[in-house]
């Protein structure tokens, strides 16, 4: 919808007499013998972008009716000079529209709490809670430096103070704290070292591509599984998609689809000249 349409609709609304329509078959205009009904306007309104849905009904009625009248005039004139491209485009649009409406009805049908619970149980019922780890590290360039730090820690040095003094990593100023992380979030050698530590234990020097690490495990915990409410939106979308997939598969199995092996040059899909009459 254009600004020109909005302005024209607002002006025309001042001259509209409210229609005493009773149903979608009520005729609002006739163009060269073809009727434009209230139903046509209702569908046009339903397909407007959200930003136009809040316009006054009077503006939408008058503006869309004028738009439909203009479209009918232009379409009738164009039909007298129908091209292969136009005929094929209409077939595509009709097919797409009917399919979209049908699939939307199927997808958006109510999903019961029982179905959501069953899907939640299928997705998470047998899932074991994953572990999360909270660790700090000191990053240095050589194994000798890392071992010297381990020795100091065994003698009672404070880990955070050593990290602030010696670590070359970005977490050094914060005492080497890395916060909470789970499996797959750290490089393998670092992660494996963390997994073998008990809370409060310090690792031997660990080498990664970043250098040599001395690691302390501050804490560990089980990562809580999401509740049904946490994943309700995702599960709903999954069930809607599954409904559509199932419906299409049922139609394919019950229908007759003949799809021979393709034997055309793929470049032909860009050749509009093939649609010329």
Secondary structure, DSSP 8 states (H G I E B T S, - for coil): --HHHHHHHHHHHTT-------STT-EEEEETTEEEEHHHHHHHHHTS-HHHHTS-HHHHHHHHHHHHHHHHHHHHHHHTT--HHHHHHHHHHHHHHHHHHHHHHHHTS---HHHHHHHHHHHHTT----EEEEEEEEEESSHHHHHHHHHHHHTT--HHHHHHHH--STTGGGTTEEEEEETTSS-HHHHHHHHH--TT-B---EEETTEEEEEEEEEEEE-----HHHHHHHHHHHHHHHHHHHHHHHHHHHS--------S-GGGGG-GGGG--
